[in-house]
């Protein structure tokens, strides 16, 4: 795997948010049928804490600049529009 000097350790709070979102919404932005937001958030917190205790380091690219949007980004929950 090539080394990328722009990678940085991911902020645990960002990781919890990303995992929680993935547990609540599918790739098309449709909600998963199971659980609630609280359940997804608590599960994400447990996962992040366990990964840290197990010695994993998750790297993240720098944020996208100039307000550019990702082509495959799912809509925000509840029909909220970015903007």
MARLUM-20570 format. One record per atom (N, C-alpha, C, O): x, y, z; atom name; residue in three letters. Coordinates in nm, 2 decimals. Atoms other than C-alpha are relative to their C-alpha. Example, Ala and Ser with C-alpha at 12.3 -4.5 7.8 and 13.67 -1.06 7.14 Angstrom:
2
+--------+--------+--------+------+-------+
|      x |      y |      z | nuti | balum |
+--------+--------+--------+------+-------+
|   0.09 |  -0.12 |   0.00 |    N |   ALA |
|   1.23 |  -0.45 |   0.78 |   CA |   ALA |
|   0.09 |   0.12 |   0.00 |    C |   ALA |
|   0.19 |   0.12 |   0.07 |    O |   ALA |
|  -0.09 |  -0.11 |   0.00 |    N |   SER |
|   1.37 |  -0.11 |   0.71 |   CA |   SER |
|  -0.08 |   0.11 |   0.08 |    C |   SER |
|  -0.03 |   0.22 |   0.09 |    O |   SER |
+--------+--------+--------+------+-------+
This chain:
83
+--------+--------+--------+------+-------+
|      x |      y |      z | nuti | balum |
+--------+--------+--------+------+-------+
|   0.09 |  -0.12 |   0.00 |    N |   UNK |
|   0.00 |   0.00 |   0.00 |   CA |   UNK |
|   0.09 |   0.12 |   0.00 |    C |   UNK |
|   0.18 |   0.13 |   0.08 |    O |   UNK |
|  -0.08 |  -0.12 |   0.01 |    N |   UNK |
|   0.15 |   0.34 |  -0.10 |   CA |   UNK |
|  -0.02 |   0.09 |   0.12 |    C |   UNK |
|  -0.13 |   0.10 |   0.18 |    O |   UNK |
|   0.01 |  -0.09 |  -0.11 |    N |   UNK |
|   0.22 |   0.58 |   0.18 |   CA |   UNK |
|  -0.05 |   0.14 |  -0.05 |    C |   UNK |
|  -0.01 |   0.19 |  -0.15 |    O |   UNK |
|   0.06 |  -0.12 |   0.03 |    N |   UNK |
|   0.02 |   0.90 |   0.17 |   CA |   UNK |
|   0.02 |   0.10 |   0.12 |    C |   UNK |
|  -0.03 |   0.08 |   0.23 |    O |   UNK |
|  -0.03 |  -0.09 |  -0.11 |    N |   UNK |
|   0.16 |   1.19 |   0.37 |   CA |   UNK |
|  -0.11 |   0.09 |   0.05 |    C |   UNK |
|  -0.10 |   0.16 |   0.15 |    O |   UNK |
|   0.11 |  -0.09 |  -0.04 |    N |   UNK |
|  -0.17 |   1.37 |   0.39 |   CA |   UNK |
|  -0.10 |  -0.07 |   0.09 |    C |   UNK |
|  -0.19 |  -0.01 |   0.15 |    O |   UNK |
|   0.09 |   0.07 |  -0.09 |    N |   UNK |
|  -0.33 |   1.10 |   0.60 |   CA |   UNK |
|   0.03 |   0.04 |   0.15 |    C |   UNK |
|   0.15 |   0.08 |   0.18 |    O |   UNK |
|  -0.02 |  -0.04 |  -0.14 |    N |   UNK |
|  -0.38 |   1.18 |   0.97 |   CA |   UNK |
|  -0.09 |  -0.09 |   0.09 |    C |   UNK |
|  -0.19 |  -0.15 |   0.03 |    O |   UNK |
|   0.09 |   0.08 |  -0.09 |    N |   UNK |
|  -0.53 |   0.98 |   1.27 |   CA |   UNK |
|  -0.14 |   0.06 |   0.00 |    C |   UNK |
|  -0.15 |   0.18 |   0.02 |    O |   UNK |
|   0.13 |  -0.05 |   0.00 |    N |   UNK |
|  -0.90 |   1.01 |   1.26 |   CA |   UNK |
|  -0.04 |   0.04 |   0.14 |    C |   UNK |
|   0.00 |  -0.03 |   0.24 |    O |   UNK |
|   0.05 |  -0.05 |  -0.13 |    N |   UNK |
|  -1.07 |   1.20 |   1.54 |   CA |   UNK |
|  -0.11 |  -0.11 |   0.05 |    C |   UNK |
|  -0.20 |  -0.14 |  -0.03 |    O |   UNK |
|   0.09 |   0.10 |  -0.04 |    N |   UNK |
|  -1.26 |   0.94 |   1.75 |   CA |   UNK |
|  -0.15 |   0.05 |  -0.01 |    C |   UNK |
|  -0.24 |  -0.03 |  -0.04 |    O |   UNK |
|   0.14 |  -0.05 |   0.01 |    N |   UNK |
|  -1.58 |   1.16 |   1.76 |   CA |   UNK |
|  -0.04 |   0.00 |  -0.15 |    C |   UNK |
|  -0.16 |  -0.04 |  -0.17 |    O |   UNK |
|   0.03 |   0.01 |   0.14 |    N |   UNK |
|  -1.57 |   1.18 |   1.38 |   CA |   UNK |
|  -0.03 |  -0.15 |  -0.04 |    C |   UNK |
|  -0.12 |  -0.18 |  -0.12 |    O |   UNK |
|   0.02 |   0.14 |   0.02 |    N |   UNK |
|  -1.54 |   0.80 |   1.37 |   CA |   UNK |
|  -0.13 |  -0.05 |   0.05 |    C |   UNK |
|  -0.20 |  -0.13 |  -0.01 |    O |   UNK |
|   0.13 |   0.04 |  -0.06 |    N |   UNK |
|  -1.83 |   0.75 |   1.60 |   CA |   UNK |
|  -0.12 |   0.05 |  -0.09 |    C |   UNK |
|  -0.21 |  -0.02 |  -0.11 |    O |   UNK |
|   0.10 |  -0.06 |   0.09 |    N |   UNK |
|  -2.04 |   0.98 |   1.38 |   CA |   UNK |
|  -0.01 |  -0.08 |  -0.13 |    C |   UNK |
|  -0.13 |  -0.11 |  -0.17 |    O |   UNK |
|   0.01 |   0.07 |   0.13 |    N |   UNK |
|  -1.95 |   0.80 |   1.06 |   CA |   UNK |
|  -0.05 |  -0.14 |   0.02 |    C |   UNK |
|  -0.13 |  -0.19 |  -0.06 |    O |   UNK |
|   0.05 |   0.14 |  -0.02 |    N |   UNK |
|  -2.01 |   0.45 |   1.21 |   CA |   UNK |
|  -0.15 |   0.01 |   0.04 |    C |   UNK |
|  -0.23 |  -0.08 |  -0.01 |    O |   UNK |
|   0.14 |  -0.02 |  -0.04 |    N |   UNK |
|  -2.34 |   0.57 |   1.37 |   CA |   UNK |
|  -0.09 |   0.02 |  -0.13 |    C |   UNK |
|  -0.20 |  -0.04 |  -0.14 |    O |   UNK |
|   0.07 |  -0.03 |   0.12 |    N |   UNK |
|  -2.45 |   0.70 |   1.03 |   CA |   UNK |
|  -0.02 |  -0.13 |  -0.08 |    C |   UNK |
|  -0.12 |  -0.16 |  -0.14 |    O |   UNK |
|   0.00 |   0.12 |   0.07 |    N |   UNK |
|  -2.36 |   0.38 |   0.86 |   CA |   UNK |
|  -0.09 |  -0.11 |   0.06 |    C |   UNK |
|  -0.15 |  -0.19 |  -0.02 |    O |   UNK |
|   0.09 |   0.09 |  -0.06 |    N |   UNK |
|  -2.56 |   0.18 |   1.11 |   CA |   UNK |
|  -0.14 |   0.04 |  -0.02 |    C |   UNK |
|  -0.23 |  -0.05 |   0.00 |    O |   UNK |
|   0.14 |  -0.05 |   0.02 |    N |   UNK |
|  -2.87 |   0.39 |   1.05 |   CA |   UNK |
|  -0.05 |   0.01 |  -0.14 |    C |   UNK |
|  -0.17 |  -0.01 |  -0.17 |    O |   UNK |
|   0.04 |  -0.03 |   0.14 |    N |   UNK |
|  -2.87 |   0.45 |   0.67 |   CA |   UNK |
|   0.08 |  -0.09 |  -0.09 |    C |   UNK |
|   0.20 |  -0.12 |  -0.07 |    O |   UNK |
|  -0.07 |   0.08 |   0.10 |    N |   UNK |
|  -2.79 |   0.23 |   0.37 |   CA |   UNK |
|   0.07 |   0.09 |  -0.10 |    C |   UNK |
|   0.07 |   0.21 |  -0.09 |    O |   UNK |
|  -0.08 |  -0.08 |   0.10 |    N |   UNK |
|  -2.58 |   0.34 |   0.07 |   CA |   UNK |
|  -0.09 |   0.08 |  -0.09 |    C |   UNK |
|  -0.04 |   0.18 |  -0.15 |    O |   UNK |
|   0.09 |  -0.08 |   0.08 |    N |   UNK |
|  -2.89 |   0.48 |  -0.10 |   CA |   UNK |
|  -0.07 |   0.11 |   0.08 |    C |   UNK |
|  -0.16 |   0.18 |   0.03 |    O |   UNK |
|   0.07 |  -0.10 |  -0.09 |    N |   UNK |
|  -2.99 |   0.70 |   0.20 |   CA |   UNK |
|  -0.13 |  -0.05 |   0.06 |    C |   UNK |
|  -0.20 |   0.03 |   0.12 |    O |   UNK |
|   0.12 |   0.06 |  -0.06 |    N |   UNK |
|  -3.27 |   0.47 |   0.30 |   CA |   UNK |
|   0.03 |  -0.05 |   0.14 |    C |   UNK |
|   0.14 |  -0.11 |   0.17 |    O |   UNK |
|  -0.03 |   0.04 |  -0.14 |    N |   UNK |
|  -3.30 |   0.40 |   0.68 |   CA |   UNK |
|   0.00 |  -0.15 |   0.01 |    C |   UNK |
|  -0.08 |  -0.22 |  -0.06 |    O |   UNK |
|   0.01 |   0.14 |  -0.03 |    N |   UNK |
|  -3.22 |   0.05 |   0.80 |   CA |   UNK |
|  -0.12 |  -0.02 |   0.09 |    C |   UNK |
|  -0.16 |   0.07 |   0.16 |    O |   UNK |
|   0.12 |   0.03 |  -0.07 |    N |   UNK |
|  -3.52 |  -0.12 |   0.95 |   CA |   UNK |
|   0.02 |  -0.02 |   0.15 |    C |   UNK |
|  -0.08 |  -0.01 |   0.23 |    O |   UNK |
|  -0.02 |   0.04 |  -0.14 |    N |   UNK |
|  -3.36 |  -0.21 |   1.28 |   CA |   UNK |
|   0.05 |   0.12 |   0.09 |    C |   UNK |
|   0.13 |   0.20 |   0.04 |    O |   UNK |
|  -0.06 |  -0.09 |  -0.10 |    N |   UNK |
|  -3.28 |   0.00 |   1.59 |   CA |   UNK |
|  -0.04 |   0.14 |  -0.01 |    C |   UNK |
|  -0.13 |   0.18 |  -0.09 |    O |   UNK |
|   0.03 |  -0.15 |   0.00 |    N |   UNK |
|  -3.29 |   0.37 |   1.66 |   CA |   UNK |
|   0.13 |   0.07 |  -0.01 |    C |   UNK |
|   0.24 |   0.01 |  -0.01 |    O |   UNK |
|  -0.12 |  -0.08 |   0.00 |    N |   UNK |
|  -3.05 |   0.65 |   1.65 |   CA |   UNK |
|   0.09 |  -0.02 |   0.12 |    C |   UNK |
|   0.21 |  -0.03 |   0.11 |    O |   UNK |
|  -0.07 |   0.02 |  -0.12 |    N |   UNK |
|  -2.95 |   0.60 |   2.01 |   CA |   UNK |
|   0.07 |  -0.13 |   0.00 |    C |   UNK |
|   0.19 |  -0.14 |   0.04 |    O |   UNK |
|  -0.06 |   0.13 |   0.00 |    N |   UNK |
|  -2.88 |   0.23 |   1.96 |   CA |   UNK |
|   0.12 |   0.01 |  -0.10 |    C |   UNK |
|   0.23 |  -0.05 |  -0.06 |    O |   UNK |
|  -0.11 |  -0.01 |   0.10 |    N |   UNK |
|  -2.66 |   0.31 |   1.65 |   CA |   UNK |
|   0.11 |   0.08 |   0.06 |    C |   UNK |
|   0.23 |   0.04 |   0.04 |    O |   UNK |
|  -0.11 |  -0.08 |  -0.06 |    N |   UNK |
|  -2.47 |   0.58 |   1.84 |   CA |   UNK |
|   0.07 |  -0.08 |   0.11 |    C |   UNK |
|   0.20 |  -0.07 |   0.12 |    O |   UNK |
|  -0.06 |   0.07 |  -0.10 |    N |   UNK |
|  -2.41 |   0.36 |   2.14 |   CA |   UNK |
|   0.09 |  -0.12 |  -0.05 |    C |   UNK |
|   0.20 |  -0.14 |  -0.01 |    O |   UNK |
|  -0.08 |   0.11 |   0.06 |    N |   UNK |
|  -2.29 |   0.07 |   1.92 |   CA |   UNK |
|   0.13 |   0.06 |  -0.06 |    C |   UNK |
|   0.23 |   0.00 |  -0.05 |    O |   UNK |
|  -0.11 |  -0.07 |   0.06 |    N |   UNK |
|  -2.06 |   0.31 |   1.73 |   CA |   UNK |
|   0.10 |   0.03 |   0.11 |    C |   UNK |
|   0.22 |   0.02 |   0.09 |    O |   UNK |
|  -0.09 |  -0.03 |  -0.11 |    N |   UNK |
|  -1.91 |   0.43 |   2.06 |   CA |   UNK |
|   0.08 |  -0.12 |   0.05 |    C |   UNK |
|   0.20 |  -0.12 |   0.07 |    O |   UNK |
|  -0.07 |   0.13 |  -0.05 |    N |   UNK |
|  -1.84 |   0.07 |   2.18 |   CA |   UNK |
|   0.10 |  -0.04 |  -0.10 |    C |   UNK |
|   0.21 |  -0.09 |  -0.07 |    O |   UNK |
|  -0.09 |   0.04 |   0.11 |    N |   UNK |
|  -1.68 |  -0.01 |   1.84 |   CA |   UNK |
|   0.13 |   0.08 |   0.00 |    C |   UNK |
|   0.24 |   0.03 |   0.00 |    O |   UNK |
|  -0.12 |  -0.09 |   0.00 |    N |   UNK |
|  -1.45 |   0.29 |   1.85 |   CA |   UNK |
|   0.09 |  -0.02 |   0.12 |    C |   UNK |
|   0.21 |  -0.02 |   0.11 |    O |   UNK |
|  -0.08 |   0.02 |  -0.12 |    N |   UNK |
|  -1.35 |   0.23 |   2.21 |   CA |   UNK |
|   0.08 |  -0.13 |  -0.01 |    C |   UNK |
|   0.19 |  -0.14 |   0.04 |    O |   UNK |
|  -0.06 |   0.13 |   0.01 |    N |   UNK |
|  -1.28 |  -0.14 |   2.14 |   CA |   UNK |
|   0.12 |   0.01 |  -0.10 |    C |   UNK |
|   0.23 |  -0.05 |  -0.07 |    O |   UNK |
|  -0.11 |  -0.01 |   0.10 |    N |   UNK |
|  -1.07 |  -0.06 |   1.83 |   CA |   UNK |
|   0.12 |   0.08 |   0.06 |    C |   UNK |
|   0.24 |   0.04 |   0.04 |    O |   UNK |
|  -0.11 |  -0.07 |  -0.06 |    N |   UNK |
|  -0.86 |   0.19 |   2.03 |   CA |   UNK |
|   0.07 |  -0.09 |   0.10 |    C |   UNK |
|   0.19 |  -0.09 |   0.11 |    O |   UNK |
|  -0.07 |   0.09 |  -0.10 |    N |   UNK |
|  -0.80 |  -0.06 |   2.31 |   CA |   UNK |
|   0.08 |  -0.11 |  -0.07 |    C |   UNK |
|   0.18 |  -0.16 |  -0.01 |    O |   UNK |
|  -0.07 |   0.11 |   0.08 |    N |   UNK |
|  -0.70 |  -0.32 |   2.05 |   CA |   UNK |
|   0.12 |   0.05 |  -0.08 |    C |   UNK |
|   0.19 |  -0.03 |  -0.14 |    O |   UNK |
|  -0.12 |  -0.05 |   0.07 |    N |   UNK |
|  -0.44 |  -0.09 |   1.91 |   CA |   UNK |
|  -0.02 |   0.04 |  -0.14 |    C |   UNK |
|   0.08 |   0.07 |  -0.21 |    O |   UNK |
|   0.02 |  -0.04 |   0.14 |    N |   UNK |
|  -0.60 |   0.00 |   1.58 |   CA |   UNK |
|   0.01 |   0.15 |  -0.01 |    C |   UNK |
|  -0.03 |   0.23 |   0.08 |    O |   UNK |
|  -0.01 |  -0.14 |   0.03 |    N |   UNK |
|  -0.52 |   0.34 |   1.43 |   CA |   UNK |
|  -0.07 |   0.02 |  -0.13 |    C |   UNK |
|  -0.02 |  -0.03 |  -0.23 |    O |   UNK |
|   0.07 |  -0.03 |   0.13 |    N |   UNK |
|  -0.77 |   0.46 |   1.17 |   CA |   UNK |
|   0.04 |   0.13 |  -0.05 |    C |   UNK |
|   0.04 |   0.23 |   0.02 |    O |   UNK |
|  -0.05 |  -0.13 |   0.06 |    N |   UNK |
|  -0.64 |   0.72 |   0.93 |   CA |   UNK |
|  -0.11 |   0.06 |  -0.08 |    C |   UNK |
|  -0.20 |  -0.01 |  -0.13 |    O |   UNK |
|   0.10 |  -0.08 |   0.07 |    N |   UNK |
|  -0.84 |   0.99 |   0.76 |   CA |   UNK |
|   0.07 |   0.09 |  -0.09 |    C |   UNK |
|   0.17 |   0.15 |  -0.06 |    O |   UNK |
|  -0.05 |  -0.11 |   0.09 |    N |   UNK |
|  -0.78 |   1.21 |   0.46 |   CA |   UNK |
|  -0.04 |   0.13 |   0.05 |    C |   UNK |
|  -0.13 |   0.14 |   0.13 |    O |   UNK |
|   0.05 |  -0.13 |  -0.04 |    N |   UNK |
|  -0.80 |   1.58 |   0.51 |   CA |   UNK |
|  -0.14 |   0.03 |  -0.06 |    C |   UNK |
|  -0.18 |  -0.03 |  -0.16 |    O |   UNK |
|   0.14 |  -0.04 |   0.04 |    N |   UNK |
|  -1.15 |   1.74 |   0.47 |   CA |   UNK |
|   0.01 |   0.05 |  -0.15 |    C |   UNK |
|   0.11 |   0.11 |  -0.19 |    O |   UNK |
|   0.02 |  -0.05 |   0.13 |    N |   UNK |
|  -1.27 |   1.82 |   0.12 |   CA |   UNK |
|  -0.01 |   0.15 |   0.01 |    C |   UNK |
|  -0.08 |   0.20 |   0.10 |    O |   UNK |
|   0.00 |  -0.15 |   0.00 |    N |   UNK |
|  -1.21 |   2.19 |   0.05 |   CA |   UNK |
|  -0.10 |   0.07 |  -0.09 |    C |   UNK |
|  -0.15 |   0.00 |  -0.18 |    O |   UNK |
|   0.08 |  -0.09 |   0.09 |    N |   UNK |
|  -1.41 |   2.47 |  -0.11 |   CA |   UNK |
|  -0.15 |  -0.05 |  -0.01 |    C |   UNK |
|  -0.21 |  -0.03 |  -0.11 |    O |   UNK |
|   0.14 |   0.04 |  -0.01 |    N |   UNK |
|  -1.74 |   2.31 |  -0.01 |   CA |   UNK |
|  -0.04 |  -0.11 |  -0.11 |    C |   UNK |
|  -0.15 |  -0.13 |  -0.14 |    O |   UNK |
|   0.03 |   0.10 |   0.10 |    N |   UNK |
|  -1.70 |   2.04 |  -0.28 |   CA |   UNK |
|  -0.08 |  -0.12 |   0.06 |    C |   UNK |
|  -0.05 |  -0.16 |   0.18 |    O |   UNK |
|   0.08 |   0.11 |  -0.05 |    N |   UNK |
|  -1.95 |   1.75 |  -0.24 |   CA |   UNK |
|   0.05 |  -0.13 |  -0.06 |    C |   UNK |
|   0.09 |  -0.13 |  -0.17 |    O |   UNK |
|  -0.04 |   0.14 |   0.05 |    N |   UNK |
|  -1.87 |   1.38 |  -0.27 |   CA |   UNK |
|  -0.11 |  -0.05 |  -0.09 |    C |   UNK |
|  -0.23 |  -0.02 |  -0.07 |    O |   UNK |
|   0.10 |   0.05 |   0.10 |    N |   UNK |
|  -2.04 |   1.22 |  -0.57 |   CA |   UNK |
|  -0.09 |  -0.10 |   0.06 |    C |   UNK |
|  -0.21 |  -0.11 |   0.02 |    O |   UNK |
|   0.09 |   0.11 |  -0.05 |    N |   UNK |
|  -2.17 |   0.92 |  -0.37 |   CA |   UNK |
|  -0.05 |   0.03 |   0.14 |    C |   UNK |
|  -0.09 |  -0.07 |   0.21 |    O |   UNK |
|   0.04 |  -0.03 |  -0.14 |    N |   UNK |
|  -2.27 |   1.10 |  -0.05 |   CA |   UNK |
|  -0.15 |  -0.03 |   0.01 |    C |   UNK |
|  -0.23 |   0.01 |  -0.08 |    O |   UNK |
|   0.15 |   0.02 |  -0.02 |    N |   UNK |
|  -2.61 |   0.99 |   0.09 |   CA |   UNK |
|  -0.06 |   0.12 |   0.06 |    C |   UNK |
|   0.01 |   0.20 |   0.12 |    O |   UNK |
|   0.07 |  -0.11 |  -0.06 |    N |   UNK |
|  -2.87 |   1.24 |   0.19 |   CA |   UNK |
|   0.00 |   0.00 |   0.15 |    C |   UNK |
|   0.02 |  -0.11 |   0.21 |    O |   UNK |
|   0.00 |  -0.01 |  -0.14 |    N |   UNK |
|  -2.88 |   1.37 |   0.54 |   CA |   UNK |
|  -0.14 |  -0.06 |   0.05 |    C |   UNK |
|  -0.24 |  -0.05 |  -0.02 |    O |   UNK |
|   0.12 |   0.05 |  -0.05 |    N |   UNK |
|  -3.14 |   1.21 |   0.77 |   CA |   UNK |
|  -0.11 |   0.11 |   0.01 |    C |   UNK |
|  -0.08 |   0.22 |   0.03 |    O |   UNK |
|   0.12 |  -0.09 |  -0.02 |    N |   UNK |
|  -3.49 |   1.36 |   0.79 |   CA |   UNK |
|  -0.02 |   0.10 |  -0.11 |    C |   UNK |
|  -0.09 |   0.20 |  -0.10 |    O |   UNK |
|   0.01 |  -0.09 |   0.11 |    N |   UNK |
|  -3.46 |   1.53 |   0.45 |   CA |   UNK |
|   0.07 |   0.13 |   0.01 |    C |   UNK |
|   0.04 |   0.23 |  -0.06 |    O |   UNK |
|  -0.07 |  -0.13 |  -0.02 |    N |   UNK |
|  -3.23 |   1.80 |   0.58 |   CA |   UNK |
|   0.10 |   0.02 |  -0.12 |    C |   UNK |
|   0.17 |  -0.07 |  -0.16 |    O |   UNK |
|  -0.09 |  -0.03 |   0.11 |    N |   UNK |
|  -3.04 |   1.97 |   0.30 |   CA |   UNK |
|   0.12 |   0.07 |   0.04 |    C |   UNK |
|   0.11 |   0.16 |   0.13 |    O |   UNK |
|  -0.12 |  -0.07 |  -0.03 |    N |   UNK |
|  -2.68 |   2.08 |   0.32 |   CA |   UNK |
|  -0.01 |   0.13 |  -0.07 |    C |   UNK |
|  -0.06 |   0.15 |  -0.18 |    O |   UNK |
|   0.00 |  -0.11 |   0.08 |    N |   UNK |
|  -2.62 |   2.42 |   0.23 |   CA |   UNK |
|   0.03 |   0.13 |   0.04 |    C |   UNK |
|   0.03 |   0.22 |  -0.04 |    O |   UNK |
+--------+--------+--------+------+-------+
